[in-house]
Amino acid sequence: MALTFRLDPEIDPALRDGVLALWADVTDAGGAVGFVPPASPDEIRPEFVRHLAAMAEGRARLLVGFDEDGAVAATAFLAHNTHRLMTHWIWLYTVMVHPRHQGKGYGRDLMAAVADAARGLDGIEAVRLTCRGGTGVDRFYASCGYKEVGRVPDAIRVAPGDDREDIMMLLPLG
């Protein structure tokens, strides 16, 4: 069964709790989404609040994929670039598919929904993201059409003695 995607859904308690639970479950499964396991929804909440503030200010958008039961199964945040010379592309953050849905093609569906959402935004010509080296996720993004445009060695410190590359990738929408 396919996911149902909604851009800018109403943020009610169920959605809030669903996103926080998803974020914690993805982190605890080893996902590179800004935290290291174990992570609780309470630890993640301040970062989610920052995303919500950006959404309230019109600087970011939330794309949510709901499963057949209506549960939050996937998310991605699209953030407008605030630099006046770079407003023709957006950032993609916190791309997640729940571990129970891995291997069903939902990641590709999410990335296609991201591209469709970005194409619907005025003046947006590309989507840019960064990802943590050593996870293999850069190969996934490449398979979705993203091109690697740079790497910063040792930019992400997962733990003492465990530094990873920050890999920058771009999807031209033209």
HUMO-V871227 format. One record per pair of residues at least 6 apart in sequence whose ideal C-beta (glycine too) atoms are under 6 Angstrom apart, sorted by sequence separation. I is the first residue (numbers start at 1). J is the second residue. If there is no record, write none. Layout:
i = {I I}
j = {J J}
This chain:
i = {27 54 67 81 118 131 157 158 26 131 27 64 65 156 28 65 97 118 154 27 28 80 97 156 64 155 27 78 79 153 63 78 151 152 24 62 24 77 151 24 60 61 77 150 60 76 149 24 20 23 59 75 148 149 74 146 147 20 132 73 146 51 145 73 90 141 138 134 133 74 132 133 111 90 133 88 92 74 130 131 88 89 90 91 92 76 130 89 129 128 126 127 65 126 126 125 22 63 8 19 18 63 119 9 118 7 19 6 5 33 3 4 33 1 3 26 29 3 22 25 22 32 3 32 3 5 7 36}
j = {33 60 73 87 124 137 163 164 33 138 35 72 73 164 37 74 106 127 163 37 38 90 107 166 75 166 39 90 91 165 76 92 165 166 39 77 40 93 167 41 77 78 94 168 79 95 168 44 41 44 80 96 169 170 97 169 170 44 156 98 171 77 171 101 118 169 167 164 164 106 164 165 144 124 167 123 127 110 166 167 125 126 127 128 129 114 168 128 169 170 170 171 110 172 173 173 72 113 61 72 72 117 173 64 173 63 75 64 65 94 65 66 96 68 73 96 99 74 96 99 98 132 106 135 109 113 117 158}
